[in-house]
């Protein structure tokens, strides 16, 4: 999973001051990739979603740093 996390971080750092909506879009994109990866490796749908969300939120929370901003990004991503 490290390669997927690095790809997400790389895409986050390549953006110049992303908006909350852009963060949410990237979050959803990489979360779906992580979930698909987990399912291909034999995880159940529930396990794959949990692990995909975990990996993606971990990278995003380390990058963003602000809990308020992180909550806004995730909230918007879940509404999409």
N, C-alpha and C positions, 0 to 999 in steps of 0.2 A: 504493500500500500504506500510505501514511502515515495515511489515514483509519482503516484497520483497526487500526493500532498505537495511534492516539489513542483509539479506542473501547476497546481492551484496557486501556490505562493508566487511562482514566476509570473503568472498572469496578473495577480494582484499588484505586484511590484512594477509591472510594465505600464500600468495605467497612471495617468497624471491626475491626481486628486479626484478619484471616482465619486460619483454621487451615491446616495443611499440606494437608488434604483439600480445603478450599475453594479454595485456590490451585490445586491440581491440577485441580479441576473447571473453573475459569476458564481455565486453560491449555489443557485439552483442547477446550473450547468454542471459544476463539478460534483455536486451531491449525487446527481443522476449517474454520472460516470462511475463514482465510487460504489453506488448501489449495484449497478450492473456488474462491476468487477467482483463484488462479493458473491453475487448470485452465480456467476460463472465458476467461482471457486467452491461451490457447493453449499453456500449458506441458504437457509430458508429465507423466504421473503421478509419476514419479521426481523431476522438476524441481519440480513443485508441492509435493510433500512436503518436499523439501529447503528450498525458499524459505519455505514456511509455518512449518516448524520454526524456521528462522533468525529470521524476523520476530518470532515469539512468544517465543522464548528471549531475544532481544535486549531486548525490553520487560521481561520478567520479571526478567532478571538486573540490569537497571538499577534496577528498583523494589525488589527484595528486598535486594540488596547483599551478602548472606552466601552464599558458595559452598556451604557445608554445607547451608544451608536450600534453596538452589536445587536442589542435587543430590537432596535428599529429595523436593521437589515433583515434579521431573521423573521420578524413579524411581516415585513413586506414580501419576503420570499415565500412565506407560507400562504399568503393571500393570492399569489400568482398561480 
